[in-house]
Amino acid sequence: MRPPLSRAAFASVLLGPRAVGATLVAARCASSAASPAAAAAAAVAAYDHASFVKEIAVTDPPEHLNSLLNVLQARGNLTSLLRWPTAPTGMEMPVVEVCKHGLWLLAKNVNQYIHRILVEADINADTGDDVWSAVGEAGKNLYTKGDFKESQLADLDVYLLKKEAAELAGWEDEQIEFIREKVTEEGKRDDLKKGKAPEQVVLDEAAFLMDLASVDGNWDDVVDRIAECYREAGLDDIAKFIAYRE
């Protein structure tokens, strides 16, 4: 279930959410016919949205705003960008859905939202081609066709959680591989040779295993070893808590 944003958050948006939503609705209502007039109208709409975000919302438009507008037009969705009044410099605008009693958070940024749409399109062959066409070249940088199938995961949300957990943590592939190496026997021996206390080595291992579990979705496979790490470090109460099963 998507987490609802509070009415307080709804009210604290610097730009009225109706105004933001209305600009996106305009893109949704535009003709999707592949005609020169429609293409010109879409180009004008994209410019208007970018200008609105930059000049009225006073923030940088998302890199793939045009792709987002095309997807919304193809899918007929009522979706908005949330502009926080005191957002830190460089903070991306979340993608939200305007509801009767507030907002639903759809994604923390435009790229994440488009990524989910592309995964859904990859699973659903009936609408896949239209969505990929709407996203355009940006899609190649956000998702590779067939990746969901290759993951061998049955649940879409689990797949997205694995992908987005690494993104939220700011990890690149190289950083994830570094963490994997740290939990190997060789990695732990290297830490001991550098003078790290044995207790700290196993505590680091527990932390690394929890990080990897958030990416790999394999908590059940590593929970016993994590509990053992805390036991080896002398933290029996924490070990019992982690190993507890109802």
C-alpha positions as CSV (number, residue, x, y, z in Angstrom):
1,M,0.0,0.0,0.0
2,R,1.3,3.4,-0.9
3,P,1.9,5.7,2.2
4,P,-0.5,8.6,2.4
5,L,0.9,12.1,2.9
6,S,-0.7,14.0,5.7
7,R,-3.1,16.9,5.2
8,A,-0.5,19.1,6.8
9,A,2.0,18.2,4.1
10,F,-0.8,18.9,1.5
11,A,-1.3,22.4,3.0
12,S,2.4,23.2,3.2
13,V,3.0,23.0,-0.5
14,L,4.3,26.3,-1.6
15,L,2.4,26.2,-4.9
16,G,-1.3,25.2,-4.6
17,P,-1.4,21.5,-5.5
18,R,-4.4,22.2,-7.7
19,A,-2.3,24.5,-9.8
20,V,0.4,21.9,-10.2
21,G,-2.1,19.2,-10.8
22,A,-4.0,21.3,-13.3
23,T,-0.9,21.7,-15.5
24,L,-0.4,18.0,-15.6
25,V,-4.1,17.4,-16.4
26,A,-3.6,19.6,-19.4
27,A,-1.0,17.2,-20.7
28,R,-3.3,14.3,-20.0
29,C,-6.1,15.8,-22.0
30,A,-4.0,16.6,-25.0
31,S,-4.6,14.6,-28.1
32,S,-2.4,11.4,-28.4
33,A,-2.8,11.2,-32.2
34,A,0.5,11.0,-34.1
35,S,-0.1,14.1,-36.2
36,P,2.1,17.2,-36.7
37,A,-0.4,19.3,-34.9
38,A,-0.4,17.0,-31.9
39,A,3.3,16.8,-31.8
40,A,3.5,20.6,-31.9
41,A,1.0,20.8,-29.1
42,A,2.9,18.3,-27.0
43,A,6.1,20.3,-27.5
44,V,4.4,23.5,-26.4
45,A,2.9,21.7,-23.4
46,A,6.3,20.4,-22.4
47,Y,7.8,23.9,-22.6
48,D,4.9,25.3,-20.6
49,H,5.4,22.7,-17.8
50,A,9.1,23.3,-17.7
51,S,8.6,27.0,-17.6
52,F,6.0,26.7,-14.8
53,V,8.3,24.6,-12.7
54,K,11.3,26.9,-13.2
55,E,9.7,30.3,-13.1
56,I,6.6,29.8,-10.8
57,A,7.7,26.9,-8.6
58,V,11.2,28.4,-8.6
59,T,13.0,25.1,-8.8
60,D,14.8,23.1,-11.5
61,P,12.5,21.0,-13.8
62,P,13.2,17.2,-13.6
63,E,15.6,16.0,-16.3
64,H,13.0,13.7,-17.8
65,L,9.9,15.9,-17.3
66,N,9.0,15.6,-21.0
67,S,9.0,11.8,-20.7
68,L,6.8,11.9,-17.6
69,L,4.3,14.1,-19.4
70,N,4.2,11.7,-22.4
71,V,3.6,8.7,-20.0
72,L,0.8,10.6,-18.2
73,Q,-0.8,11.4,-21.6
74,A,-0.6,7.8,-22.7
75,R,-1.9,6.4,-19.4
76,G,-4.5,9.1,-18.6
77,N,-3.3,9.6,-15.1
78,L,-3.8,12.6,-12.8
79,T,-0.4,13.0,-11.2
80,S,1.4,16.0,-9.7
81,L,4.9,17.1,-8.6
82,L,5.1,18.1,-5.0
83,R,7.1,21.3,-4.3
84,W,8.1,21.6,-0.7
85,P,8.4,25.3,0.5
86,T,11.7,24.8,2.3
87,A,13.3,22.0,0.1
88,P,17.1,21.8,0.3
89,T,19.0,22.9,-2.8
90,G,19.0,20.1,-5.3
91,M,16.2,18.1,-3.7
92,E,14.1,16.4,-6.4
93,M,10.3,16.8,-6.4
94,P,8.3,13.7,-5.4
95,V,5.6,12.4,-7.7
96,V,2.2,12.3,-6.0
97,E,-1.4,11.6,-6.8
98,V,-4.0,14.2,-5.7
99,C,-6.8,12.5,-3.7
100,K,-9.9,13.7,-1.9
101,H,-8.3,13.7,1.6
102,G,-4.6,14.5,0.7
103,L,-1.9,13.1,-1.4
104,W,-0.5,9.6,-2.2
105,L,3.2,9.3,-2.6
106,L,4.0,7.5,-5.9
107,A,7.7,8.0,-6.1
108,K,10.4,10.1,-4.6
109,N,11.3,11.5,-8.0
110,V,10.4,11.4,-11.7
111,N,13.1,8.9,-12.7
112,Q,11.8,6.4,-10.0
113,Y,8.2,6.8,-11.2
114,I,9.1,6.2,-14.8
115,H,11.2,3.2,-13.8
116,R,8.2,1.6,-12.1
117,I,6.0,2.4,-15.1
118,L,8.5,0.7,-17.5
119,V,8.7,-2.4,-15.3
120,E,5.0,-2.7,-15.3
121,A,5.0,-2.2,-19.1
122,D,7.6,-5.0,-19.4
123,I,5.4,-7.3,-17.5
124,N,2.2,-6.3,-19.3
125,A,2.8,-6.9,-23.0
126,D,-0.6,-5.4,-24.0
127,T,0.5,-1.8,-23.1
128,G,4.2,-2.1,-23.1
129,D,4.9,-0.7,-26.6
130,D,2.8,2.4,-26.0
131,V,4.5,3.2,-22.8
132,W,8.0,2.7,-24.1
133,S,7.2,4.9,-27.1
134,A,5.9,7.6,-24.8
135,V,9.0,7.5,-22.6
136,G,11.4,7.7,-25.5
137,E,15.1,7.6,-25.3
138,A,15.1,8.3,-21.5
139,G,13.7,4.8,-21.0
140,K,17.0,3.1,-22.0
141,N,18.8,4.8,-19.1
142,L,16.1,4.0,-16.5
143,Y,15.3,0.3,-17.2
144,T,16.5,-2.6,-19.3
145,K,13.8,-4.7,-20.9
146,G,13.7,-8.2,-19.4
147,D,15.5,-7.2,-16.2
148,F,12.4,-8.1,-14.1
149,K,12.2,-11.6,-15.6
150,E,16.0,-12.1,-15.2
151,S,15.6,-11.2,-11.5
152,Q,13.4,-14.3,-11.0
153,L,11.3,-12.4,-8.5
154,A,7.6,-13.1,-8.5
155,D,6.5,-9.9,-6.9
156,L,6.9,-6.5,-8.5
157,D,7.1,-4.6,-5.2
158,V,9.9,-6.8,-4.0
159,Y,11.8,-6.1,-7.2
160,L,11.3,-2.4,-6.9
161,L,12.3,-2.4,-3.2
162,K,15.6,-4.1,-4.0
163,K,16.3,-1.5,-6.8
164,E,15.1,1.5,-4.8
165,A,16.8,0.6,-1.5
166,A,20.2,0.9,-3.2
167,E,19.1,4.2,-4.8
168,L,17.9,5.6,-1.5
169,A,21.2,4.7,0.1
170,G,23.1,6.3,-2.8
171,W,24.9,3.1,-3.6
172,E,26.4,2.4,-7.0
173,D,27.2,-1.2,-8.2
174,E,30.8,-0.8,-7.1
175,Q,29.8,0.1,-3.6
176,I,27.5,-2.9,-3.3
177,E,30.3,-5.2,-4.5
178,F,32.6,-3.6,-2.0
179,I,30.2,-4.4,0.8
180,R,29.9,-8.0,-0.5
181,E,33.7,-8.4,-0.3
182,K,33.7,-7.1,3.3
183,V,31.6,-9.9,4.6
184,T,33.8,-12.6,3.0
185,E,36.3,-14.5,5.1
186,E,39.1,-12.8,3.3
187,G,37.6,-9.4,3.9
188,K,37.3,-10.0,7.6
189,R,40.9,-11.3,7.8
190,D,42.0,-8.1,6.1
191,D,40.3,-6.0,8.7
192,L,41.9,-8.0,11.5
193,K,45.3,-7.6,10.0
194,K,44.7,-3.8,9.9
195,G,44.3,-3.9,13.7
196,K,40.5,-3.8,13.9
197,A,39.2,-5.5,17.1
198,P,37.5,-8.8,16.5
199,E,34.3,-7.5,18.1
200,Q,34.2,-4.6,15.7
201,V,34.8,-6.9,12.7
202,V,31.7,-9.0,13.5
203,L,29.6,-5.9,14.3
204,D,30.6,-4.5,10.9
205,E,29.7,-7.8,9.3
206,A,26.3,-7.6,10.9
207,A,25.8,-4.1,9.6
208,F,26.9,-5.1,6.1
209,L,24.7,-8.1,6.0
210,M,21.7,-5.9,6.9
211,D,22.6,-3.5,4.2
212,L,22.8,-6.3,1.6
213,A,19.6,-7.8,2.8
214,S,17.8,-4.5,2.0
215,V,19.1,-4.8,-1.5
216,D,18.9,-8.6,-2.1
217,G,15.6,-9.1,-0.2
218,N,17.1,-12.2,1.6
219,W,16.6,-11.3,5.3
220,D,15.6,-14.9,6.1
221,D,18.8,-16.2,4.7
222,V,21.1,-14.0,6.8
223,V,19.1,-13.3,10.0
224,D,20.7,-16.2,11.9
225,R,24.2,-15.1,11.0
226,I,23.4,-11.5,12.0
227,A,22.2,-12.7,15.4
228,E,25.4,-14.8,15.7
229,C,27.6,-11.7,14.9
230,Y,26.0,-9.8,17.8
231,R,26.4,-12.8,20.1
232,E,30.1,-13.0,19.2
233,A,30.4,-9.3,20.0
234,G,29.0,-9.9,23.5
235,L,25.6,-8.3,22.8
236,D,23.4,-11.3,23.7
237,D,20.3,-9.2,24.3
238,I,20.5,-7.8,20.7
239,A,21.2,-11.3,19.4
240,K,18.1,-12.7,21.1
241,F,16.0,-9.9,19.7
242,I,17.1,-10.3,16.1
243,A,16.7,-14.1,16.3
244,Y,13.3,-14.0,17.9
245,R,10.5,-15.7,16.0
246,E,6.8,-15.8,16.9
